Amino acid sequence: SSDLFGVALAVGARLGWPASRVLVLAAMSLGMPIAVMQETGTIKLPVGRFVLLTASIGEFLSIVGITGWQVVTRVGVGLALVRALGLVLVAFAISAAAIRWARALVWWYPKAFERTALDHASAEIGVRTGLLVMFAFVAFMRLFGIEAILGAFLAGTLVGFVLREKRPLERKVAALGHGLFIPVFFTIVGVRFDPRALDRDAVMLAGALVGLAAAAKIAPAIALGPRALSVRDRLAAGALLSAPLTLVVAVGAVGRELGVVNGTEVAAYVLTALVLSVVFPALYRLFARSNEPAIP
């Protein structure tokens, strides 16, 4: 599943592009594929499982790549980089210890955690706990100078690994994210977006990014995807994996913050994200087969 991410990285490196463009090519995320597959009823089919696995791995590698790019850009290469990478490893070790500790707590007090995940009371203790964990991990990562999205990802990993029955909580947190946090994020991006930067060069760059990002996902999905899937299903999976809306925009936002991505590139990345996230989910709906029997 990580082959698709590697192929996209290789394509960007072969072109000699800067790190931000390479990350845009390779970026994969889980949010858009889950929403589309739930809508089409394909999430439990073999093609859905392939997309879920690949998008999960790709999202993790994308977030790690963005974090590494941020660290190297800020501190450069040398002893400062070794120190920064050491801090990242320490942060990961502490996070892993927290996850193991929380897992042990669940084993000792299963009823309490079950109520947290399944409680439907108006207090919504599960949602509050999930948000608390997320903000705690984000603050913890920022304390180490690490990109906040890695902290949010680890918080989700903690909740997903610790709780066995998490569907109700997952639906509530997802609804909160899609209904509040993601719109706020894109509102901020829109406020900062300068339409004057969307010139001919930005449109041409966006066109190249869209074409290469799609080719770097669809071609490997067809060639390297599970042989149990038909070519049509592998084509559909590659199309859906080509729609990493939030991460592409995040690359532009981080690049602007680091001072290594100019206004034209940010505009191109936003346009790329919009085109990828409108056109390719539609292609998935066209090619994916929703009438196959689901795997129980």
C-alpha positions, 0 to 999 in steps of 0.5 A: 500500500505504501508503494503508491506514496513511494511512486509519487515521491519518485516522480516528484524527485525525478522532476527535480521539484522542491519538497512542497511540490513533491509532497503535494504529488504524494499526499494522501488522506483518509477523510475524503475517501471515507465520506465518498465510500460511505455515500456510495456504499462501497466502504465494506467491499474489497475495493473499499478495504484497499482504499482504506488501508492505502489511504491510512498508510499514505496519510501517516506517511504524508504527515511524517513527510510534512513534519520532516520537511518543516524540521529540515527547513527550520533548522537546516542540516547539521547538529541542530537537525540531529537535535530536532530529530531527537526531539521528534523521537522523544515525542513519539516515544512519549506518545507510544507510552501514553497509548500503551498506558491508556490501553492498560487502563482500558483493560483494567476499567473496561466499563468506564471506557465503554460508557465514554465511547457509547454514552448518548447523554447530552453531556457527550462525555465521549466527544469532550474526552476525544477533543481533550485528547486531541488538544493535549496531543497538539499542544504537546507536539507544538511544545516540541516544535513539531507540526500540529497535524501530527499531534492530531493524528496521534490523538486519533491513533490513541482513541482508535487503538484504545477503544474497541467499540468506537463507532458512535464516538467516531461518527460524532467526532467526524461530524464535528470535524466536518461540520466545524473544524474543517470549514473553519480551516478552509475559511482561514485559507480563503481569507488568506488566499489572494486571487491576484496570485492565481495567474497563468503560471499558477494555473499551469502549475496546478494543471501539471500537479493535477495530472501528475498527482492523478497519474502517480496514484492511478497507474500504481493502483492499477499495476500494484493493486490486489489482483483480486480486484478488477482493473475497473476497481483498481482504477476507481481506487486510484482515482479516489486516492488522488483526492487529498483535499486538506493535506494539499492545502496544509502543504501550502499553509506550512510552506507559507509559514516557513517562507519557502512557498510564494503566493503563486504556488499557494494559489496553485496548491489550493486550485489543485486541491479543489480540482482533485477533490471535485473531479476524482471522487466523481470518477470513483462514483463512475467506476466503483461497483456498489452492487458486489456482496460486502465482506462481513 
